[in-house]
Amino acid sequence: MQSLSLANRFTGLFSHIPLDLVSLIARLSIAGTFWRSGQTKVDGFHVTDTAIYLFENEYKIPLVDPWLAAHLAAIAEHLFPILLVIGLASRLSALALLGMTLVIEIFVYPDAWPTHGTWAACLLIIMAHGPGILSIDHLLWKQSN
């Protein structure tokens, strides 16, 4: 009985982990993942021929022209991570990247579900709980209330 009480006290410590810290780590981690992917698609401000080639031959996303898909992916993988890092439009940015994650999982790398599940968990934390107090969103909401 005493060992159960000790275990309860130990696991009870986890409830004191600030959700703002969890949201911040989720934002920075997932932003880094997508930013790095975006960097592989560009040279300066231009989408590389290699990126377009991959969308034509490997990724093959249905109903979207490969040239357009490469450009949209490069823009999304740079814009939404920046917004997540600064905490602006965080929930919408997370939703956009979750949509991108689902497209990647379904059409590009269906066997990579453990990785994509980890991404989805970070994005869902942000969507469900917001970006936390260290964000522009928090400052804007605080001022409007």
C-alpha positions, 0 to 999 in steps of 0.5 A: 500500500505504501509503494502505491502511495509513493507511485501516485505521488511520483506520477502526480508530479507529471500533472505539474508540467506546465501545458505552456511548456508542452505547447512551446516544445511542440511548436518549436519541434514541429516547426523545425521538422517542416522548416528543414524539409522546406529547405531541401526544396529551395535554393535561395528563393527558388524551388529546385528542379530536384524538388519538382522532379521528386513531385513528378516521380516519387511523391505523385500527389493526385489531382495536383500538378507536380510543379504547383505541388512543389511550390505550395509545399515549399511555401507551406514548409516555410510560412507555417513553421515561422508562424508557429515559432512566433506563435501567430495564427498557431492553431490554423498553422498547425491545422495546415501542417496536419493536413500536409502530414495527412497527405504525406502519410496517405499518398507519399510515405504510408509506411512512415506512420510512426513518424507522422503520428508523432508530428500529428501529436505535436500539431494536435496539442497546438490545435487543442490547447493553443500555443501557450503564453509565449506567443503572439496569439496569447498577447493578442487574446489577452489584449482583446479580453 
